Structure formats: structure tokens, C-alpha cells
Amino acid sequence: MEAEAAHASDLLRGLASLRSERALLDVTLLAGTGEEFGAHRAVLAAASGYFRAMFAGGLREARASRVRLHGVEPDCLALLLDFAYTGQLGALDGGEQPQQPQLAERLLRAADLLQFPAVKAACGAWLAARLEPSAALDLQDFGETFACAPLAEAARRCVLRHAADPDGELGAQLERVPLARLVSYLREDALRVPKEEAAFALALRWVRAEPGSRAGLLPQLLAHVRLPFVRRFALLAQVEGEPLVARSSACLRLVAEARLFQAGRLDRHERSPCARLRPRPSTGLAELLVVLGGCDRDCDELVTVDGFNPRTGHWRYLAEFPEHLGGGYSAVALGNDVYVTGGSDGSRLYDCVWRYNSSVNEWTEVSPMLKAREYHSSAVLDGLLYIVAADSTERYDHTLDSWEVLQPMPYPMDDCSTITSRGKLYATGSLAGKESMVMQCYDPESDLWTLVNCGPLPPWSFAPKAVTLGGLMYFIRDDSAEVDVYNPAKNQWDKIPPMLQVHVGGSLAVLGGKLYVSGGYDNTFELSGMVESYDPETRKWSVAGQLPEPIFWHNSIWQKCGRPSWWRLATCRRSGPRSVNLWAQNSQLKGRSPVWVRLCLSRLAVDEDKNQGNR
């Protein structure tokens, strides 16, 4: 290999020597202003696709002794020829000179025209490494014009980093960009703003630069400002109080959407994934997958609470649950907080309700349910918390801290899953004392439950875990990797690709427009810590991370959190987590819950045996 490298180097030096001695030259290149440069056709054709096509493609210039290159400046042509013979760009090496940025741009143009890709890439990299915010917009245009994607992307990232600087030159330049360009910046997660109000100010500044022609374009910009994450007082004073917003019905609809979101009354999972309902990382807000409780390998029940940020892949420790969780409790997110309801210690049922306040990382007790219960489900609809059990239904208003009784299901169900869709509750499970599965729907306007005529349900052995995403209902099986999907608008069932593994006793949540399934027992009957996610756009499952430790029977909930001082990065296990052996101390669960896991695992073993037989 050393001999080959030495030969290549010697060959280049020999060709450069022939050129400097003007030996064997067979063509003269004329720059646009007439300066002449002698060269060898073979060297030019080998170094440049442009010259290869010219000299080896049968063109008239193939036989000409003199070739004029219109639009190519002499200093750039000299540098390109030097590169062809030496592989070096001396003009961009060494100490920086004031004229070097202009030379790099002119040389990139010439390299693009004459098809010297290595020179073009080197010039782009040189410019990208020395980007200044004041030149970023021009260099993004320059990179896009000459198909230098790395330079254009570096300039775009520079704009995103500095667009919201109130006193920078870039801010004034952004007032002159076309609408589409500004929209492309506002829609980016990477737009660096300390608060979302800065993104609104950026859009408003652009409109105010030419209010006569741009006022009607404000709704198009505001659609990409993440108003749900503007602080409440700013949403009222700065956004809703802005005359340009107040005069636009489209803008006011976006403000109303933000208010619903902040009040916890907007079901973001009911619609298709929307960037407007996702916080920008630079604002210090993050969407977390909160994992609550569960059991470890020793069947010890955990009271730990962990938050997973899919953007960073990091886990953060949240405040532990203040009391023994027991079994049969339910957890749900309401606004930015988590509510845990009911449960049992094996000898008595709980009516208590605990609220996790994400702003202070603290659990507090709120008004208890009207009836103590276990093995119930909970869901949030229009900012209200609903509890659905076999024999009763009740609703909690967090603004009043009060509960009210609702109509019970006409057909009691054991172990049902409850989700929301199209302004209604949907409970799916097995009829009490029977194996048949049904789906029932609750309409809060009429306070009535009805059976849903959704055709034959999939062959579920146990009540599946369920969530809503993009207007569709997703059902995860406990004894299979299969996933069923129901479209309530079309009354139609479908399937998506199966999960990467089975999650017996795992947990399901929606976060950032994706499904997240975590923990439980896998296909090999081992307790798993895998977190996998499903992207509806690509229709693919992928590994998103690992739980802090393998667990099952845990809850997972979507939550929006800030970055207050109490957060710390999870870099090691907690020291001495509080736990209690659930099965050893709970005689009721001893005869109930482990059997359920064994049933699921037995079914998996049967399926595995069938697959082996088929092979």
C-alpha cells in the first residue's frame, strides 16, 4: 500500500513538473478575460467531468488547440489547474485573509461549472466552518443555487440558531425573506427560541415590515408558531391582544386551540401528528414517557416514577409515589399532571386519588373517588377525568376538585380498557363472567352507554391495551405481537406490522405521534426492559430505548414537563428504592395476578410450539 501511495504521489509531481516546464502541453485554456493557461488534455479529463465530456466526447473542442471558458475568472482557473496537478488548494490553507471568503465563493462557482466536485466540497466546507449569522441567509441561497447541500444546510442551521436574536443583523434580514422561507424556519423543531413567544415575535416582525401586503399572511405563519406552549399571560397579552391577530378569525381559532390545549381539553392524539402541539427543545419543555410503578424480577412492587425523553434517550428520576401503590390502580395524564386512582392492598380497596404536579415534582392527594375500587380504567375527555369500572362510572373536575356519578355500563365488563375518540369514551373488554369481548361507548352529552356495532372483534384472549392516535384506535395484545387497529369513522378493522417482540404485562402510551410499548415478558419468557415505538408515517417499529430496569404491570403516560432545578440526569440506579413484595404480601393477588401471567406465557409457549412444528 505504501508503494501504491508513493507511486500516486510521484505521478502527480511528475505531471506538475511537465506542466511547469511546458512539456507535452496539448491544449491552451483561456479564462473569461483572455488569460492563457497551458495544460494536458488527459490530466484535465481525468480531474473533471466537464473536461472529460469536452475532450473525450467528440465535441468540437476535442480537436481545438485553444478553448475559451466563458465566465471563469483567471485566478479561479489557475487554482483549479493547480488542484488538478497537485491535489491541493493552497489559497484556502494557512492564515485567513480578508478576501478569502469572496475567493472561496468564486472558486466554488467555477468548480461547480467545470465539475471539480472535491474543490466544490472543500470550498463549501471552508465557508461553512466560518459562518457568521449576518451572512447565513445569503450563504443558504448560495449553497442551494449551486447544489452545495452541506453549505446550505450549515447556513440554515445557523439561521435557526440566531433567527430569534432581537438585536442581531439576521433579524432585520429576515424581514425581507419570502413567506415560504420564513415558514420553513418556523416549522422547524431546531428553531432556537428561549420561549415560544420569540417565535411569535419573529412572525409578527415580518408582517409588520410590510403590513399592507402581509397582514393577510399572518395565519399561515401563526399555524407554525407553537401557541399551545406560549405562556398563558403572554398568550393573552402579546398574542390575543395584538390587533393583527384580533382582526383575523383564522388567527383567533389558533389562539382558541392553544387555550384548549393549556386547559387539558384538547385531545391531541385524536388528530394526525402536528408539530404545533409539540414543544421545541430550546424552550426547556419536553414530552416525556412517564413510567409509573410496576414489578421487578423478584415480583417486588415498585413505587418509582421515571421520565423518558425520546429526543435525548435519557431517563430522569421523578418523585417517587408517596405510598404503597397496591394493585389494580389506574393512571392517566390530565394536562401536564398525572392522576393515580384507587387500587387495593389485598384486604381493602382504595378510594384515594393522587396527583403528580410536574411543575414542582410533587405528589399531592386530591378529593377521593365516590367509590373505592380496583381494576378499573381511567381516561380524560374534554379536560375531565373519567373512571370506568364494571359496576359504575364517575367523573372528576380538577378545577372544582369534585366527583359526580354517571350512568354505569349496561353490560358490566371485567378488566376493560378505556380510550377517547370523537368526543366519546370507548371501553373494550370481556363481559363480566364471560369470555366474549365487546366494545361500549359513552356519550357525555346524553350520559348514556351503548354497545358499539363494530363487527367481529379480533380473537383477543385478554382485554387488550388501547390508545388513540390520529383518529384511530390501536389495540396491543398481551399474548401476541399482533396489533389491531379500528377506525371508528369508517367502522373498519385493520392490522399494522407486528411489534418487535411480545410484551406480556407491558405498557402502552402515545408520545410525539408514535406508539410506545415497554417492558413485560418477551417471546423467550424473560422479563424485558425494551421500549419500542411505532411510527404511523413509516409503518415501522423500532427500538426507542431501555427501561431503567426490566419491569411489568407498570403504567406509562404521556406528559409535558419543563426543566426546573429539581431534574437530574439519570446516570445510575436509585439507591435503595422503596418496594414491597406484591405477591408475597397480597394473598388476593397471589391467587389472581400470577395466574394471568402464566396463562399468557403458556399461550406463548403453545404458539411457539406450533411455529416450531410448522418449520
Secondary structure by P-SEA (a helix, b strand, c coil): caaaaaaaaaaaaaaaaaaaacccccbbbbcccbbbbbbbaaaaaaacaaaaaacccccccccccccccccccaaaaaaaaaaaacccccccccccccaaaaaaaaaaaaaaaacaaaaaaaaaaaaaaaccccaaaaaaaaaaaacaaaaaaaaaaaaaacccccccaaaaaaccccaaaaaaaaaccccccccaaaaaaaaaaaaaccccccccaaaaaaaacccccccaaaaaccccccccccccaaaaaaaaaaaaaaacccccccccccccccccccccbbbbbcccbbbccccccccbbbbbcccccbbbbccccccccccbbbbbbcccbbbbbbbbcccccccbbbbbbccccccccccccccccccbbbbbcccbbbbbcccbbbbbcccccccccccccccccccccccccccbbbbbcccccccccbbbbbbccccbbbbbccccccccccbbbbbbcccbbbbbbccccbbbbbcccccccccccccccccccbbbbbcccbbbbbbccccccccccbbbbbbccccbbbbccccccccccbbbbbbcccccccccccccccccccccccccccaaaaacaaaaaaaaaaaaaaaaaaaaaac
